[in-house]
Amino acid sequence: MKINSKPAVVVGCLAVNMFFAQQHQFLSPPPFDEADLRKTNSLVDKNAPAEILYNSVRYNIMNDASAENEYYSKIKIYDKKRAEEWLNVNIPVQTGESLGKFEVRIYNLSNNKVEKLVIDKKEQLKENFTKGVRIYKLALPSVSDGSIIEYSYKISSKNLINPNYFLEYSIPVVYQEYNLEYPDEAITYAFNTTGKIIKPKYQLSTTESHLGALYNVFRFGYENIKPIQKEKYVKDLDRFRGKIKPELRRYSNQYFAYNNFKDWNKVAETLDNYDEFGGFLKSNVKDILPQNIKTYFDPLERANKIFNFVKENYKWNRSYGIIASQSLKQLLKTKAGNSADINLLLTMLLRDAGIEANPLLISTVDNGILNITLPNINTLNFLFTSAKINNQIYFYDATSFNSKANLLPERNWNDFGILIEDKKGASFSFSNLTMSKKELSIKARLDLENPSVKGTFVQKDNGMYAIESYEDFDMNKEKYKESFLALYNIEGKNVESKLLPDGDFETQVAFANTNLMDVIGNKVIINPMMFLNAEKESFDQTEERMHQIDFTSAFTKEKRVELEIPDHYKVLSLPKDKKIATDDGEISFNYKVETLGNTLIITSKIKVASQNYPKGYYPFFKQIWKTISETENQVISLEKN
């Protein structure tokens, strides 16, 4: 259960006034009410497995830029089996933060009496690290249908924060509030609205005296928020969630002053003055590249060779960043670094070899979409390289070992970026124009003595699919193999994965499944597509589509099954061929059945020609995928002679 890890607001100015929709008390969690335990369903969404009864967050920022953040949540569980994500407490703690006061209370009704369980010791929390973030986690005990979970904690931060906060979740919210307090003299926030606009029912905007200092105070209360509608094929649902998102525009103290950027040029100038960016780019790299690479005659191939040199000699430590985390001397020694370390080095080496290259700054998909109309260095979290060769633009990201020119990981394709060139910053949009391919092939035979289907299955990934599969494999090989078997529900062993010389990524497994055919007397019935049918790829949304359909990459998916017919068996019936496409040719499907001797060959090919589509295309996808599912679920019948 993660209510919010990042501090967010939908306000337009820092007006010094007070206004109420009606008289309302903030920062006043209601006492436990036995009536909540007796509730049988949510009044906001009657089918919800759980709901947030009360949610409160308070960000109190001090003059020295430190902050005290307080969180409180009360959650009602209606159906434990469907509310799994809410049965754990997850508390993310960033670098420079510490977890203070912590308490969990769980209420149950037993024999018409209230039972209360209290957990308040940090030692009871499990501690993990994910992408440099410390996660305190607690699996909640004694939770059943009807339980009330109440928890609160406090985080102290030494860092100046952007207190962003989500307002929508997978379950409804009865009431929640957001509180932001900061010193007027030292700090200014501006409010950047993205995602769904949710208006507060109660709101307060005023100034107060805190220990003699004038503070700006914002409080917002919301009631009866419905759960966010989950949709498949959305690049990042968080970009559409209602949120409160103040961004730092000014901060000053006696030693330091920070002001907002009027445009992206100012961002570029500021970065150029940083030792970790402009200074890093001015470092001497003349003796790093081998001469045969540095002087290669063809400029595009020269750039590709330099790119491969960096990938093969320097490893990404999986940390994001837009400024270097170390000096060039340290990087050359450690051979590892964050995204800025690796790709700034690539930029420098390309320049040293006579190729026009510049840093490209982005917000990754999981960091949210970049608002290019509101320049802010803090909204950028990743850097890769743009090179101009023969008047063509090529993107390179050396953090991804299996990437190529203009073939980038999925995280990079987030619509907008900022190109830093000659102390100038230019915003632009970009999209993935490459085609990705997934080939799935089965060679199998029927073992009728021990009723099962035995064979080999090979998955070959190309393009962006190959990048993502290889990165998952490289991060945790055993987990990748387990996930591969689970994805296809294969009873297999000896999973073997390898990166091919052309950059494709291949995984192969021998299988022997007992649940793929039915033997009835002297007849055998089997779906020749076996575990490759399209049921896992459904377009089955019944509600109106809310967002565009996003695959990140255009793609083809080819399935080929070669099934050996046992001796002394004849084919009674075969699946029918099928071919369908949209009028504009954007989506097509072709299914074909052939026989070659005693081998049945089935091929199924899906092609989607673009990386994304307007939501109005959803009915076309729904119609074609329904046809695909029906076609790929056809069976063959065999009979013993």
Secondary structure by P-SEA (a helix, b strand, c coil): cccccccccccccccccccccccccccccccccccccccccccccccccccccbbbbbbbbccccbbbbbbbbbbbbccccccccccbbbbbbcccccccbbbbbbbbbcccbbbbbbbcccccbbbbbcccbbbbbbcccccccbbbbbbcbbbbbcccccccccccccbbbcccbbbbbbbcccbbbbbbbccbbbbbccccccccccccbbbbbbbbbbcccccccccccccccccccbbbbbbbcccccccbbbbbbccaaaaaaaaaacccccccccccccccccccccccccaaaaaaaaaaaaaacccccccccccccccaaaaaaaccccaaaaaaaaaaaaaaaccbbbbbbbbccccccccccccccccccbbbbbbbcccbbbbbbcccccccccccccccccccbbbbcccbbbbbbbbbcbbbbbbbbbbbbbbcccbbbbbbbbbbbcaaaaaaaaaaaaacaaaaaaaaaaaccccccbbbbbbccccbbbbbbbbcccccccccccbbbbccccccccccccccccccccccccccccbbbbbbbbbbbcccccccbbbbbbbbbccccccbbbbbbbbcccbbbbbbbbbbccccccccaaaaaaaaaaaaaaaaabbbbbbcc
